[in-house]
């Protein structure tokens, strides 16, 4: 059994290290609490996706030797990608990789300690539940969940386990974002009065995979297992491979892009979710059969519940027909702004002496400063590999697997960004304002629970 193996290795490591504990300043008990000390952590891959190959894997490779991590298996429903995964990982790690047709086969192995989940958006929550139930630590790509039912089930499973989980919200491991968070929480920025978020691209092929779609045959995968808990639909290779274009397999823009940016709002303010959301948009350019919009505008009301005199707006805009993919994140206060593209705080737009004098007030202007000398450029493309933020985020997860400390983006971060995503999707699909019921933990539209 896996538990027995872990116990044996840990006890062996403790015994072997006993003569060194005094010089290290560690007791046998404290050393024993370091799970996997002097032991290799064996990782399985759930979904050999482009995101995994181009970004998550390179970031893992940045740290795996130093932290004694290895990859030993890959689970993918499609035999073609499964084979690609085995060959690619075998080349990178120099040893055999176990091919698993599904996650049941993956978790039946006796040497899996942790997994990296990079499966389709709607499957993340279910796959996280499977992993923690199998006593595996988890790095889980965002969005965490696309329905509240999935979000609540995954939150409960993770909190009820002893497993380490990192949500793929890599901004939480960036030096610039940490500096921004501290600046706001220290009260130096003042009250947030507005946040503008945007993420625009002009890539006709974004999320479309025509070459792969043409290659995929139903007999080469497991369509029923792919659908998980989604309503049954007839076989469609586009929904399998271009799932980000098709609700309910993905919410598209909210799940892919907004989830990153709205997470910083929750992190910086300590607020768990919006009070309300209204969203509008449509498919204006790419009339290719997709269900998810190519243009979205969502307006969020944030603040203390039932206190209309306290709060601020967040506006998220995204278009897929014009843009250079340079995501904007700008926080506004009465004294100026914080720009996460330039990593600066400035008095731009702040209350000047002239404007204040008209109302017998004092000027209110923030200083001009850099958030951090170690500031990193915002990681833009979801397909650029080995970026600094993701590398730091992957390392944080690996270190927490060792130390058993909470990660930078724990399960609650995923749960809260999921609420905002689902509220956005609810408004977009009904044309009504979406709210959130704290008592039932349900997204509400028109007095009714939103169901996909």
Secondary structure, DSSP 8 states (H G I E B T S, - for coil): -HHHHHHHHHHHHHHHHGGGHHHHT--HHHHHTSTTTTS-EEEEEE---HHIIIIIHHHHHTTHHHHTEEEEEEE-SSHHHHHHHHHHHHHHHSS--EEESSHHHHHHSS---EEEE-S-GGGHHHHHHHHHHTT-EEEE-S---SSHHHHHHHHHHHHTS---EEES-GGGG-HHHHHHHHHHHTTSS--EEEEEEEEE-B-TTTT--HHHHHH--GGGS-HHHHHTTS------HHHHHSGGGSTTT--THIIIIIHHHHHHHHHHH---S-SEEEEEEE--S--SS-SS-SEEEEEEEESSTT-TTS-EEEEEEEESBS-----EEEEEETTEEEETTTTEEE-TT-B-HHHHHTTT---B----EES-TT-------TT-TT-HHHHHHHHHHHHHHHH----TT-HHHHHHHHHHHHHHHHHHHHSS-EEEETTTTEEEETTEE---
